[in-house]
């Protein structure tokens, strides 16, 4: 059991060394994109929800 865990940890370490990590600038840009897109989708959903609420109140 211990040998399997040790082998697993060694394989994970080996694979993590192969990963291409983003630079701080790339990470910052990606974070900004995610936040902006999330804000746009949130605003769109809010607007659609408000319009649907007005329509439903007018019908009923």
N, C-alpha and C positions, 0 to 999 in steps of 0.2 A: 504494500500500500504506500509506504513512504517513498519507495523507488518510483512509483507512478506519479506521485505528486512532484517529486524532484524533476522527473523527465518533463512533466507538463510545464513547470515553471521555467525550465531551461528553454523549451520550445517557444513559450510566450516571449521570453526575453529576446530570443533570436529573431522572432517575427517583428517585434516592436522596433528593433534596430533597422529594419527594412522600410519602415513607414516614412513617407515623405511628409514631414510636419510643416505647416504653414508658418510664414514669418509673422512677426507682430503686426506688420502693416496689412498683410493679407487677412489676418484674423480680425483686425479692426474693421476693415472694409466689409467683410462678410457679416460681421455683427451689425453694422449699420444697415446693411441691406435687409437683414432679417427683421430688425426693429421697424424699419420703414414699411416693409411689406405687411407686417403684422398690424401696424397702425392703419394702413389703407384698408385691409380686409375688415378690421374691427369697425372702422367708420362706415364702410359699405354695408356691413351687416346691420349696424345700428340704424342707418337710414332706411334700409329695406324693411326692418322691423317696425319702425315708426310709421312708414307709409302703409304697411299692412294693418297696423293697429287702427289707423284713421279709416281705412277702407272697411274694416270689419265693424267698427263703431257706426259707420254710416249705414251699413247694411242691416245691422241688428240694432 
